[in-house]
Amino acid sequence: MSSAATILRRRPRRILVAGGSGFVGSHLCDALIEKGHRVICVDNLETGRIENIEHLLGHPNFSFRSHDVTLPLRIPGVLHEIYNLACPASPPKYQIDPVRTFRTSVIGAINLLNIAREKSARILQASTSEVYGDPEISPQPENYRGSVNTYGPRACYDEGKRAAETLFHDYAECHGVDTRIARIFNTYGPRMCADDGRVVSNFVVQALSGSDMTIYGTGQQTRSFCYVDDLVAGLQALMASPSECAAPVNLGNPGEFTMLELVKLVLEKTGSRSSLVYCDLPVDDPRQRRPDITRAQNWLGWSPRVSLREGLEHTIAYFATELSQGGLAHQRVS
């Protein structure tokens, strides 16, 4: 990383984190506060949880605003950086109201880009590996255009994120907005919701509660799992990167595991005797997902450090505590 980028990262900044009470957003807020930055967390709490940021509410450098990014937002004073993480990321939740999901990605991006333009702030879009659809090549580099379905139950999220990337490109070209785009691959860790439909949280909660472990399809489809601390480090490195890094950058762990490998590891780590139950594969569920992180390594000096085994230990411990304290009682676990 260049010395200029290092200075940019270390200097105290005033930073807006949209979606800051969510799973990834709350960890990002923690990391930014720890570095001495002033953080404005904006979230409508539709999928985020106030419990994720409760420990920050009294901090002098942290403020929370309950707001929907599809509505105009005014931020008084100077603003240096904006992270846009404002959109449900789990299929069961973004499919509840697909039109709203699409509006959050597109209208939310426009509103935040307009703030970035007004404030001359750098803005980072949390995009997704879903822009690659059900990929025909592996691993997926950033110049792969994807194999996507624009007409299906997942399209509201996938196409919303693709449209947001286009907006970031066009605001940079037409208005000179300083933009960054992170294509985030499967991320896991503490503060995930038990009912968000992601495979790690599903398996861990099912194992801890003694429920059947739900395997979709044959279980041979693969994913690459990045621990949340590694992702947050990558997001900050990308935000601090020089202007040559404006093109999309994959952030994820290139280690690839089948669903059967993952479920066996969860069973081993929890000591659970839960049985495996096979169900039909959801529509448009990708068969393979693995990032090519060459660009992140070369541009940012970033690579994930936490192994799946280590990350699962932290995640299992979190959900075990939640379960023992009744924190999962209000959440539906399928």
N, C-alpha and C positions, 0 to 999 in steps of 0.2 A: 504494500500500500504506500502511496506517495506521502511525503512529509506534509503536503498541503491538506490531504485528506485526514491525516492524523490530527493536525491542528483543528480542523473543522469538527472532528468528533470530540475532542477534549474540551474545547471552549464551551462554557455554559450556554445553552440555547433555550429559547422558549418554543415548546413543541406541542402541537396538537396531535392527539391520537384518537382517531375516529374508530369506534368499536373497541375502546380501551378497557371495557369491563368484561370482554369476552375471554376465552381460553388463552389465545396467543396475545391479545392486546394487553391483558392484565400483567402478563410476564414482561412484556415490553415496557409498560409503565414502570414496573419495579426496577428494571435495568437502567432506564433513563434517569429515574430519581436517584438511584445509587450513584450515578455519575455526576450528580449535581445539577442536572437540567431542571427547568420548570416545565411541568406537564399539565396540559389541559386535556382531560379525558372527556370525550363526547360519546354518548351511547344512549339509545332509547330503551335499553334493557329488555328488548324483545327476546334475544337469545343470550345476551350477556347477563352477568349476575353481580349484584352489588356486593355480595360476599367476596368476590374475587379481588375487589379493591378496597374493602372495608378498612384494612390496615393502613391504607394511604390517606384516608379522608381527613385526618388531622394534620397531615404533613404540610409545612408552610410552602413547599414548592409544588404542591399538587392541588388541582381543583377539578371538580366533576360537574358536567352539565348534562342534564337529561334532555336529549334532543334527537330528532330523526333527521338524518342527513339528506333525505329527499326534500326537506323544507329549507328555505334560505337560512343561512347562519351568519351572524356577525361576531367577529372576534376583535374587541378593542385592543389597541396597542400593537407593538411589534410582534411578529411571528417569524421564526426562522425556518421551521420544518413542519411538515404534515405527513403523518402516516395514515393511509386509508385502509383500515381493516374492517370497515363497516359493511358486513353482509353475512347472513347465515351461511355456514359452510357445510353443514351436514344435510344429506339428502332428505331425511324425514322432516327436517325443519324448513328447508328452503322450498320444499314441495307443498307445504301447507297453503301458501299463497304465492304461486309462481309469478304472478304479475307484479306483486310487491317486491319479490326478490329481484326481478329484472330491473324494476325502477330504482331499487337501492343501489345496484351496481352502476346504472347509467346516470340517473339524475343525481345520485349521491356523488359520483365522480365529477360531474359538471359543477356542482355547487362547491366542492372542495378545490377543484382546479381554479375556479374563479377567485376563491380566497387566496390561493397560492399566487395567482397573477396580481391581485391587488396588493399583497404584502411582499411580493418578490421573494417568496418562500420556496424552498425546495420541497417537492412532494413525491412520496413513494406510494405506489399502488401495490397492494397485496393481491396479486393475481394468483393463478392456480395451474397445476399440472392438468386440470380438466380441459384446458384449452387444446390439449393434444388428443382429446377424445379417447377412443379405443385404438391405441397406436399400432401401426404396422411395422415400426422399427423399434429396436431397443439397444442401448438406452436412448432416451429422447433428448436430442440437442435443441437449442433454442431456435435454430433455423428450420426445424421440422414443422410443417404447417398443420399437421394433425389429420385425424380421421374422425370427424365429428358428425353428430346427428343434430340438425337444427330443429327437428320436429319430434320432440319426445319429452318425457317427464323430467329429464335432467337438463334440458336445453336452457331453461330459465337461468340457471346458475352458470353453465358453461358459456353460453352466448352472451350473458350479461358481462362476464369477466372479459371475454374477447372484445366486446364493444368498448369496455372501459379502457383496454389497452390502446384501441384505436384513438379514443379521446385523448389519452396521454400523449400519444405520438403527435396528434394534430395540434394540441395546445402548445407543445414544444416547438413545432414547426411554424405555426401561425402567430403565436403570441409570445414566444421566447420563454415559456415556463420551464423551469429547471426540474425535470422529471426523472424518476427511477421506477423500474418495474421488476418485482420479484415474482417469479413463478414458483409457488410453494407446493412441494410434494407432501405426501401424508406425514402429518405431525401428531405427536402424542405426548402425554405427560400429565402431571397434576393440574387440576382445575378443569379437565374435560368434563362435560356433562355425561351422566350415566346413560341418558336417553338420546344422545345425539346421533346414534346410528353408525358411528365409526367403529371399525372392527376391533381396535385395541380396547376401547372402553367397553364394547359389547362383551368381548371375551373375558376381560378381567372381572367385570361385575357379575357375569354369569357364573364364573368359576368361584368367586368369593361367596356368592349366595347359594351355591349348590344347584343352580338351574342347568338345564340342558344347554350345551354350547352349540350355537346356530352356525352351521357351515352352509354358505350359499354356493350352488353349483357343485362341482367336484372337489373344490378346495384347492385346485391346482393353479388358480389365478394368483398372480403375484403382486406385491406392493413393496415399496421401500419406505422404511419408517425412520423419521428424523425426530430426535428428542427436542422438546420445545426450547431448552436453553441454547442448543446449537442453532436453531432457526432464528432466535432473537439476536444472537451474535451476528448471524448472516445479514439480517435486516439492517442492523446498525452499521455494519461494514459497507453495505450497499448505499445507504443514505450518506455515508461519509466519503464515498468514492468520487473521483474526478469526473469531469463532464463527459469524458470519452465513454463512460459506463452507462449511458442513457438507454441502451438497448436492453431488452428483457434478459434477466439472469435467473437460471434455475437455482433454487435453494432446496436441498433435500439430501437424504443419505442414500448413496448408490447401492448399499447392501440390499439384496433382493431376497424376499422370503415368500414361499407359498402360504396360503391361509392355513393349510394343515401343519406346516412347520411352526407357524405362529401359535396356533392353538395348543400344540404339544408343549411349546415353551411356557405358555401361560399355565398350563396344567402342572408342569414341573415346578414352576416358581411358587404357585399357590398351594400345591399339595392337594388340589381338588380332585374329587372323584366324579365330577360331572360327566354325563354322557354326551356324545356328539349326535346332533340331529341335522340331516341334510335337507335343504330347502331349494326351491327354484332360484336361479340367478336373476337378480333384478334387471329390468330393461336398461340397456346401454351401459351396464356395469363393465368397466375395462377389464380385459383379460390379463394385461401386463402393465406395470408402471414402474419405471426406473429412470432417474435423472442422469443425464450427462452433466457433470458439474465442472467441466474443464474451464468454462468461462469464469465461474465463481472462484476457482482456484487461482487462475492467472490474473484476473482483474482485482480481486478482493483479498487474495491470500487466505481464503476461507475454505475450510473443510470441516465436516462434522467430526466430533471427538467422542461422543457418547455411544457406546455399543447398545444394541437392542437389549441384551441381557441386563446391562446396568440400568438403562432407562426404564425397563419394565419393573425393576425392583422399586424404583421411586414411585412409579405410577401405581403399582399394586399397594404399596404402603399408604398412598394417598386415599385410594378407594376403600381400603380396609378401615382407615380412620373414619371416613365418611359413613361407612356402613355401621360401624360400632356406635357412632353418635347419632344415628338416625337421619343423617344428611341425605340419604338416598330415598327416604320413604316417600317423598313427594314426586319422585321421578319414575316414569314408567320404564321398565327394562324388559325388552322383548327377548 
